Amino acid sequence: MQDFLLTEEDRAFRSEVRAFLQRELAPRAADIEDRQDWNAVKHVVRALGEAGYLRLMFADLYRGSLKKPGLTHATILSEEASTINYAFETTIATALSCAYPLHRHASARLRDAYLEPILDGRAIGAICVTEPGTGSDSADMQTRVEFDARTNEWVINGFKRYISNASVADVYIVYGVTPRDDGAKPRVTAVAVPKDVPGISFPRNYSFMGRRGCIVGEVKFDDCRVSADHLLGDEGDGFAIMRGMFNFERAILGGSGLGVARSAFEIARQHAQSRRTFGQFLGCKQLIWDKIAQMSWRIDAAELITYRATKMYDAGADGKALMKEAAMAKLVATETANFCVNEAVQILGGDGLTKEYGRTEQLYRDARALTIVGGTSEMVKYLIASRDLPELKINL
């Protein structure tokens, strides 16, 4: 690993957080995977909060040793956690995706009530975007967020699905449309909704092929009311808030993909150098050389593209200025993760399909979600192309 874009301080931070996760997460990874032990997840989240690692994105709230903490360091944390257990990393990445708009767009009272507990590891956050008929086409959401002037409250009605941390989160950032009096197209509005408010419910959680231990489910809102100060930004700012959140999330997913890819590569590399077949080590076979080489260069390319995006963000780029680079980080790293786990299983043969011979089958199941969550590979390709074809309005 060359990590040309990382500084010595960044590399020292990687070593520090790797040792921390080996101490706190690695001993609990089997419980998270095999028993879906939420208490194990909460223990590590709390430990991360107490150590200050959940504040990396928020320089004004950070209290650690880094001179300029930022998205680069949050992505390093994501990468190192995903190397051990991607399901756990999904939990903290989602919580930080909730913290991001709270930090940027919430009132001081909301930040005290909801942001600080998340950053301390005492609470979990969630974001509510996806609906039964709406995924990446967020402008077509059916959830309604409307203001009741009589009671000075926002009223939420709708149904969200595939929500990470559903039912276990303490606060939900909910995106919905607000109708306009002039009959124009409704605008997207974002509000913070605590878990104990009347009208919020959690119909079911899903069972996935991978990411065991990460709780994902449905959230329903029936005349759910929150006071006016639970609005994020201004009415109709939701789409811009969401775009900034997605830039953050996609860069973090670049780290997730890198962590899964590196873990698979290391397993394959070790096996190729220790397994003997036809009188020589498996790694001496030309076809295996090809697999190892392709895994290696793809990981390096994904690393460079991912940390380019994080360094750009830390230098001040965001919104449309970062959309293409964040999308590229997400696309390349997550596709690389899927390539690497597939090749690792092939190199290990039957051992790669069993729980008895290591983690490869778990990585194979976990990786498949990466090219779907946070915007499918197809969707982020559209985002990339929209920057390269600025004079065309692409009809998705």
C-alpha angles and dihedrals in degrees: 000000000000100000092189093177095055123090126222088259090053091051092048089051090052090054091048096049092042090057090046093052092045087056100042108023107028096063089052099041094093092052090050092049101038102032101022086230108192091186089061090051092049092048092057093042089054091047091051090050094049090050091053096242094126090062096061093106094052112064094182091057099037118112103178137102100271114109094212112015117189150129091316090063094042088053092049087053089050092049095049093045092049090052087064103031126350094193090062091046090054089058095054095038090055091048090052091047085058093046093051098069091037090057095045104035112019128098119255090256093054092047090054092046101043113007100052095052090051093050091047090053092243094112140033127224135205138191123220116207112119120085134179091265099026131064119141091356092080094164088071095059116142097202110109125217107186133169121237105204092189093065099022090238140127113235119208125198123171150078129262129188140188089037114163112225091017111167093009099060119099096211133023128206102215124197119199141146124268115207117231125228092226092060093246121140111297117254126228116252128190126212136173115238122190117220096243099054115119114259099036117111140164111223096187148335122234131238111224132192089237143012090062110189093035108107113221125171151121131305123198128194120201111179087323109181132201128173119265094258090066089078115112112222111328131324108286095021092108098101094053090045090049093050092054090047091051092052088054093044095048094051089049089050087055086062091046091053092048092052094051092044093050092049092052092045093052092051091049093045093052092046093049089055097046107034114090122206131166090002099307141067116284090237090064090070114102094225090054090049087057093052093048092046093049092049091049099051093043091054091050091049091048091050093052093047094045097049091042087062094047093047090050090052092048088051091056107272118135142137114029090351090066102030097096096043093047090048090050091050091052094044099047098040096046094045087049091053091054092047093049097048091048092051092044091055090049093050092049093046113190091359089062092061099052135079089215094068104049142287102307096104090049091051089049091055094041096049095058092074093056096077091050109041120078091021124334121260088253092053096049089050087060090052091051093047092048089064092047094047100042095160094058125077102216115216103212 
